[in-house]
Amino acid sequence: MKTLVCSMLVVLFCFTSDTYGQNLTQVVRGTVTDLDTQAPLPFANIIIKTTDPAIGTTSDLRGVFRLDRVPIGRHDILVSYAGYETRVIPEIVISSGKEVVLVVELKEDIMQMGAVVVDAYTKKDKPLNSMSTVSARTFSVEEARRYAGGWDDPGRLVSSFAGVSSDLTRDNTIIIRGNSPKGLHWRLEGVEISNPNHFANLTTFGGGGISSLSALVVGNSDFFTGAFPAEYGNAYSGVFDIKLRSGNNEKYEHAFQVGTMGLDFSSEGPLGKDTGASYLFNYRYSTMGLISPLFPEEIKDFLPVYQDLCFKINVPTQNAGVFSIWGLASDDSENMHAEPDSSLWEMADDRMDLKLIQRMGGLGMNHRYVFENNAYLNTSMAITSDYMTYDVDIMGFDLQPYASEYMHALNYKNTFTSVYNKKFSSRHSNRTGFSLDNLNYNTVTKHAPVYEQGLIGVVDENDASNIFQVFSQSKISLSPLLVLNGGLRGHYFDLNDEFVLEPRLGLSFQTGITQSLSLAYGQHSRIEPLTLYFARHGEGIATTQPNKDLRVSKAHHLVLAYDVSLNSHLRLKIEPYTQYLFDVPVIPDSNFSVLNMQADWYFNDELINTGTGTNTGIDITLERFLHDGYYYLFTASFFDSKFTGDDGIERNTLFNTQYVINLLYGKEWSFGPQKNKILGINTKLNFFGGKRTTPIDDMASTMAQDVVYEYSELYEARESDKHLLNATINYRVNKPDHSSIWSLSVGNLLLSKENYGLFYNYKTDQVERWEFAVIVPNLSYKREF
């Protein structure tokens, strides 16, 4: 492996040994606005700190600034304005292939401490949402590209953050503080969307293979792991608040990328001359889909094929505000064919014929209007949808096909949301808004409990429901050192006719320039997968739908946070927390709880809201932001996740792995004429506790020739602890008219084995573990021009 990497680097250097007679520079431009009002800040100072001599300018009356001929490389950009906290944007990558366009939001400084003091401890991970108190951080696309194991996928990126673990190398399931992945809220451009992953919800509700949101179009975004502000609803584990960046409104720029994961093409540029309008789009098609014709028939149908498209059109006006139109679409398909020779069967999958088609999409329009009275109004209309057809036949031992599973689901949602933000003074800002969701669903699910007996209907629903949510939250500076974030959210779901009030409260005390102590509480809730509400129980005229009045699951979050900047580039954060879940749906007189539910599309038992759960733990983050060519990140989470069913017995949840530790390190070298080449090496070492399992009933399994569990001992067993090593090598070359980026990312370098489940082996007549090591390479080349 070492020889291969060295050879690859030698080849790259040979192909990129050009010299240039002209200086390699780029444009850095953008706007400076007030964080709370979005009003432009004229005459702000913008300085490139890391050039010699320093380069600077001021913003105009519209808050717009422009710096020409900035040397390529990584630079720190300082932005200051009288009466506001100075902000430093560190380690911005300035390349020859793409202009740098920034939106810089400054916070009014009620302490009036002076720019120099605040500048020394700028926090790169500070969330974009100004009303966040704890358990929140922003992430950048550059991090998704740089972190080992990130794969340009925001979902995989956040698995490096404290409190977050994933399931397997092959998917990007997000497990937050022991909660089920289905408790996560996905938001795009201010609108809740369906799970945006390719091959979503197949192994676990909330999981998937890889994100359909390309890093080429995603801007800086926020990720929350607990006690989030009142602005966010329909979530009890976490929130992914994703923003799309706006395209370049002055210059046409393009990029293409070809790699193991897929072929990407993106483009952006102005719409009309001097209009300020712009477009941005990215299209991706899976590499497996492109090369599938080269494979034999029995293999090519098995290959997963996916594609996705994402775009944003941004149109500012003179007097009517800013309009934007955005869209996201993905398409996935996979086929499996049964082995025709029964003598070769080892497991049930060898007998399976499977056809899968999945689609997901969203189309929205946003309007933002900034008033002259320190306020703005943001209004959105959107339609989002997801579609899935899943058809499985099992080949019988008589070599005849028998229908086993069938699902057809088409769901779409019309959303209207509006948020009004008012800054009353430097000490008080309020954000109030509402959203109305009209859910439309057409779902049919059937399965055969015993495959020879034919399909039994579980869900057959074609109807609509509505969700209305309203919130108000305020940020109040009680003193220069003490900030209160308080709010209230109301949630009404007309399917079960339930209205829920959710208080949120956060208090942050700045104990000094470099450290703070925060405490936050929130009540949160989440609607279950819709198929649970529509499940049919019984047969014939005795069929009922007992779960339509099921209440939503709820949770109390309490988080304490200590945050200290050890120096201008190193921070330590410690967050102990506890969560209490209640009104959790469970099966009467049993140990079943939806907190442990994975992708069970055919569930048809009666549920009642008597279940509870607890998640208690501590998250630790020690992070050195990229500076002087290197960075490191250490995160550790230690937690205990329990649930109680209707039988009243407390047990471990499926996701109670008890700990996860991440060690990330990266180093960059700049060299060549004008430092136009950057070589980066990044590693990630991950340790995590074994997943909870249920013991096997060997005798019953042998009789059924299938895996039968001892459910009376639910999750009492546990797999062995795991460790994974990922590594990424990035090599960038800047030339006068373009930038080239080569990248090699390898997952599971140590060939650690992962458990993909249990199966009954027909040849050995016993249950065996489906466990193997998967090394995941991703080689890619990208050109920006």
Salt bridges, closest charged atoms under 4 A:
ASP18 OD2 - LYS735 NZ 3.33
ASP34 OD2 - LYS423 NZ 2.88
ASP36 OD1 - LYS475 NZ 3.34
ASP60 OD2 - ARG62 NH2 3.09
ASP68 OD1 - ARG66 NE 2.95
GLU91 OE2 - HIS627 ND1 3.74
GLU99 OE1 - ARG29 NE 3.15
GLU108 OE1 - LYS423 NZ 2.50
ASP125 OD2 - ARG571 NH1 2.69
GLU142 OE2 - ARG74 NH2 2.59
GLU142 OE1 - ARG146 NH2 2.71
GLU143 OE2 - LYS124 NZ 3.18
GLU143 OE2 - ARG137 NH2 3.71
ASP153 OD2 - ARG156 NE 3.73
ASP167 OD2 - LYS691 NZ 3.51
GLU189 OE1 - LYS312 NZ 3.48
GLU192 OE2 - HIS185 ND1 3.81
GLU192 OE2 - ARG526 NH1 3.19
GLU231 OE2 - ARG187 NH1 3.65
GLU231 OE1 - ARG431 NH1 2.84
ASP241 OD1 - LYS243 NZ 3.70
GLU250 OE1 - ARG29 NE 3.45
GLU250 OE1 - ARG66 NH1 2.60
GLU253 OE1 - LYS98 NZ 3.69
GLU268 OE2 - LYS98 NZ 2.89
GLU268 OE2 - ARG245 NH2 2.73
GLU297 OE2 - LYS300 NZ 2.86
ASP301 OD2 - HIS337 NE2 3.12
ASP308 OD2 - HIS198 NE2 2.71
ASP308 OD2 - ARG284 NH2 2.88
ASP331 OD2 - ARG359 NE 2.72
ASP332 OD1 - HIS198 ND1 2.49
ASP353 OD1 - HIS337 ND1 3.59
GLU461 OE2 - LYS548 NZ 2.85
GLU498 OE2 - LYS554 NZ 2.74
GLU502 OE1 - ARG504 NH2 2.63
GLU528 OE1 - LYS182 NZ 2.69
ASP563 OD2 - LYS123 NZ 3.75
ASP563 OD2 - ARG571 NH2 3.45
GLU575 OE1 - ARG177 NH2 2.85
GLU575 OE2 - LYS573 NZ 3.52
ASP583 OD1 - ARG551 NH2 3.14
ASP583 OD2 - LYS554 NZ 2.81
ASP619 OD2 - ARG177 NE 2.85
GLU623 OE1 - ARG137 NH1 3.06
GLU623 OE1 - ARG571 NH1 3.67
ASP628 OD2 - HIS627 NE2 3.40
ASP647 OD2 - ARG651 NH1 2.86
GLU668 OE1 - ARG74 NE 2.69
ASP721 OD1 - ARG718 NH2 3.34
ASP737 OD1 - HIS738 ND1 2.76
GLU771 OE2 - LYS722 NZ 3.46
GLU784 OE1 - ARG732 NH1 3.51
GLU784 OE2 - LYS782 NZ 3.65
